[in-house]
Amino acid sequence: MKFRPLHDRIVVRRVEAEEKTAGGIIIPDTAKEKPQEGEVLAVGPGARDDSGQLQPLDVQVGDRILFGKWSGTEIKLNGEDLLIMKEADVMGIVESDAAQAKAA
């Protein structure tokens, strides 16, 4: 089954957090917070402005993003836990070191 979000909504898969601290302490599942970083799996076509023009989204499929702790609606799609949120809930796009070196 494919899923296409509407308007300015995006579908995000959370990126799993590290299981160890910097000091080497293993964090049990019950003590972990849900990650606030994810990968964009699908994007809607965009929102319409006051004049009716379609405003495309800044995020694209494959982007790694940061979002707020309570952002989005959790869903289960094809047995996978995902989030649906509006683009406004995205705080920023995380760029890899390779992408930063290429841009420079």
C-alpha positions in Angstrom: 0.0 0.0 0.0 1.3 3.5 -0.9 0.4 6.6 1.1 0.5 10.1 -0.2 0.1 12.9 2.3 -2.1 15.9 1.4 -1.3 19.6 1.4 1.7 20.6 3.5 1.9 17.3 5.4 4.9 14.9 5.4 5.5 11.3 6.5 8.5 10.7 8.7 10.2 7.6 10.1 12.0 8.3 13.4 15.8 7.6 13.4 16.8 5.4 16.3 18.8 7.0 19.0 22.1 5.7 20.3 21.9 2.9 22.8 25.0 4.0 24.7 26.0 7.3 26.2 29.4 8.9 25.4 30.8 7.2 28.6 29.7 3.8 27.4 26.7 3.3 29.6 23.9 1.3 27.9 20.5 3.0 28.1 17.6 0.6 28.6 14.5 0.9 26.3 12.3 2.1 29.2 14.6 5.1 29.9 15.0 6.2 26.3 13.2 9.2 25.0 11.7 9.0 21.5 14.1 10.5 19.0 13.4 14.0 17.6 15.2 13.2 14.3 13.7 11.5 11.4 13.8 10.7 7.7 11.2 12.1 5.3 9.5 9.2 3.5 6.7 11.2 1.6 5.7 14.8 1.1 2.5 16.4 0.0 2.2 18.8 -2.9 2.3 21.9 -0.8 -0.1 24.4 0.8 -2.0 27.1 -1.0 -1.4 30.8 -0.2 -4.1 33.5 0.1 -4.1 33.9 -3.7 -4.6 30.2 -4.3 -1.1 29.6 -5.6 0.5 26.3 -4.6 3.6 26.8 -2.4 5.9 23.8 -2.7 7.5 22.3 0.5 11.1 23.0 1.5 11.6 19.4 2.6 12.1 16.5 0.2 11.9 12.8 0.4 15.1 11.4 1.9 15.9 14.5 4.0 16.9 14.0 7.7 15.0 16.5 9.8 14.7 17.7 13.4 11.2 18.1 14.8 9.6 19.0 18.2 9.1 16.5 20.9 5.3 16.5 20.6 5.1 17.1 16.9 2.9 15.0 14.5 0.5 12.2 14.8 1.8 8.7 15.2 0.4 6.1 12.8 1.2 2.5 11.9 1.4 1.9 8.2 2.4 -1.6 6.8 3.5 -2.6 10.3 5.9 0.4 10.7 5.5 3.2 13.2 5.5 6.5 11.4 4.6 10.2 12.0 2.5 12.5 9.9 3.2 16.2 10.6 2.9 19.5 8.9 6.0 21.1 7.5 5.7 23.9 10.0 6.5 21.3 12.8 10.0 20.8 11.2 12.7 22.8 12.9 15.4 22.1 10.3 17.1 19.8 7.9 20.2 17.9 9.1 22.9 17.9 6.4 25.5 15.2 6.3 29.2 16.0 6.3 29.5 14.9 2.7 26.7 17.3 1.6 28.4 20.1 3.5 31.8 19.4 1.8 30.2 19.2 -1.6 28.5 22.6 -1.1 31.8 24.3 0.0 
